[in-house]
């Protein structure tokens, strides 16, 4: 079912993961009806904290936009209902129309399957979450607010049919709906007017540089040989071109 070699499956069952790739491990676990979640930790805390500044800035921009249109908005709303736990990025309420809005903020689109499952669960639980806050919604809307980047656009285009089936409303529909919410909304829309410095919060963005690694010429060696030119250079292992991604 997983398409993974039987020897790899046996190794996974025995807990011998030294030579197992993450792809094979994920395939076997998925075929078993489960889901693999990896958590990377560094000395200063979880890696996801490196992205908190950008996420918080995008979240703040959405909250300011909602409140400017007479919505009440609460960020980071936690819930625990019948063993289902989680955090809603933003929960918004339009008192006049008695409309509840569940907002998911995404600085980077990665796992579309997880996104759809997460939003489905939150929408299902949203009425109960609202009642616990003393609200009585008539309907519940959903908005996935995505940071406008070329990478996010490209990744969305590869899953457009899947995503639009779940979120048929676009940004133009969303803008009108936020002013007069009259029906349940299902929207995935990009935020293109958030200032870049608000997203970076003073943190340098990742940059990619390319280094040409060349051996240092030794005594009595001409430059052509040292750089691997000609037949003499073919006898030596040519130094690779190294791509280095780093944060400053």
VENVEN-V788697 format. One record per residue. RES is the residue in one letter. PSI is psi in whole degrees, -180 to 180 (999 if undefined). OMEGA is omega as a letter, one per 20 degrees, with the letter a starting at -180 (none if undefined). D_LAST is the distance of its C-alpha to the last C-alpha in whole Angstrom. Layout:
{{RES PSI OMEGA D_LAST} {RES PSI OMEGA D_LAST}}
This chain:
{{X -35 a 44} {X -18 a 40} {X 14 a 41} {X 145 a 39} {X 144 a 42} {X -37 r 44} {X -36 r 43} {X -39 r 39} {X -44 r 41} {X -41 r 43} {X -40 r 40} {X -44 r 38} {X -33 a 41} {X -4 r 41} {X 13 r 38} {X 89 a 37} {X 7 a 34} {X -38 a 32} {X 14 r 33} {X 130 r 33} {X 157 r 30} {X -36 r 28} {X -44 r 30} {X -42 r 34} {X -44 r 33} {X -41 a 32} {X -43 a 35} {X -44 a 38} {X -41 r 37} {X -42 r 37} {X -23 r 40} {X 1 r 41} {X 15 r 41} {X -177 a 38} {X 137 a 34} {X 130 r 31} {X 125 r 28} {X 137 r 25} {X 119 a 23} {X 130 r 20} {X 144 r 19} {X 175 a 17} {X -35 a 17} {X 3 a 16} {X -168 a 18} {X 148 a 18} {X -31 a 16} {X -19 r 17} {X -23 r 16} {X -25 a 12} {X -1 a 14} {X -38 a 16} {X -47 r 15} {X -41 r 16} {X -44 a 19} {X -38 r 20} {X -42 r 20} {X -40 r 22} {X -43 r 24} {X -39 r 25} {X -39 r 25} {X -44 r 28} {X -44 r 30} {X -38 a 30} {X -42 a 31} {X -45 a 34} {X -30 r 35} {X -20 r 36} {X 25 r 38} {X 28 r 40} {X 145 r 38} {X 138 a 38} {X 131 r 34} {X 119 r 33} {X 155 r 30} {X 59 r 29} {X 114 a 33} {X 154 r 33} {X 155 r 37} {X 103 a 39} {X 117 r 42} {X 43 r 44} {X -6 r 41} {X 120 a 39} {X 154 r 36} {X -175 r 33} {X 128 r 31} {X 126 a 31} {X -50 r 28} {X 130 r 31} {X 124 a 34} {X 152 a 36} {X 128 r 40} {X 102 a 42} {X -40 a 45} {X -41 a 48} {X -4 a 47} {X 48 a 47} {X 131 r 44} {X 141 a 41} {X 126 r 37} {X 121 a 35} {X 129 r 31} {X 125 a 29} {X 129 a 25} {X 117 r 23} {X -22 a 20} {X 126 r 20} {X 123 a 23} {X -71 a 24} {X 101 a 27} {X -34 r 30} {X -44 r 33} {X -38 r 31} {X -47 a 30} {X -42 a 34} {X -41 r 35} {X -46 a 33} {X -37 r 34} {X -43 r 38} {X -43 a 38} {X -38 r 37} {X -36 r 39} {X -37 a 42} {X -11 a 41} {X -44 r 40} {X -40 r 44} {X -40 r 44} {X -40 r 41} {X -43 r 43} {X -40 r 46} {X -21 r 44} {X 10 r 43} {X 21 a 46} {X 155 a 46} {X 78 a 48} {X 146 r 46} {X -41 a 49} {X 166 a 46} {X 131 r 42} {X 164 r 40} {X 137 r 36} {X 119 r 33} {X 109 a 30} {X 115 a 28} {X 137 r 25} {X 135 a 22} {X 106 r 23} {X 158 r 21} {X -36 r 22} {X -46 r 21} {X -38 r 23} {X -44 a 26} {X -44 a 26} {X -36 r 26} {X -39 a 29} {X -29 r 31} {X -13 r 31} {X 28 a 33} {X -46 a 34} {X -44 a 38} {X -47 a 37} {X -43 a 35} {X -24 r 37} {X -36 r 40} {X -33 a 38} {X 80 a 37} {X -17 a 39} {X 139 a 38} {X -174 a 36} {X -38 a 34} {X -44 r 37} {X -40 r 39} {X -46 a 37} {X -42 r 37} {X -38 a 41} {X -38 a 41} {X -30 r 39} {X -38 a 41} {X 81 a 44} {X 114 a 44} {X -5 a 47} {X 165 r 46} {X 134 a 44} {X 144 r 41} {X 97 a 38} {X 140 r 35} {X 118 a 32} {X 146 r 30} {X 146 r 27} {X 104 a 26} {X -11 a 25} {X 20 r 26} {X 123 a 23} {X 139 a 21} {X -38 a 17} {X -25 r 16} {X -34 a 18} {X -35 a 16} {X -25 r 12} {X 40 r 14} {X 1 a 11} {X 130 a 8} {X 137 r 6} {X 156 r 8} {X 141 r 7} {X 149 r 8} {X 127 r 11} {X 160 a 12} {X 126 a 15} {X 135 r 17} {X 109 a 20} {X 117 a 21} {X 142 r 24} {X 147 r 27} {X 127 a 28} {X 133 r 31} {X 173 r 34} {X 132 r 37} {X 10 a 39} {X 128 r 37} {X 163 a 37} {X -33 a 34} {X -42 a 35} {X -42 a 36} {X -33 a 32} {X 3 r 31} {X 22 r 33} {X 144 r 35} {X -172 a 39} {X -37 a 41} {X -37 a 39} {X -25 a 36} {X -20 r 37} {X -12 a 38} {X 155 r 35} {X 121 a 32} {X 134 r 30} {X 138 a 26} {X 158 r 24} {X 122 a 22} {X 127 r 18} {X 126 a 16} {X 122 r 12} {X 132 a 10} {X 162 r 7} {X 137 r 4} {X 999 none 0}}
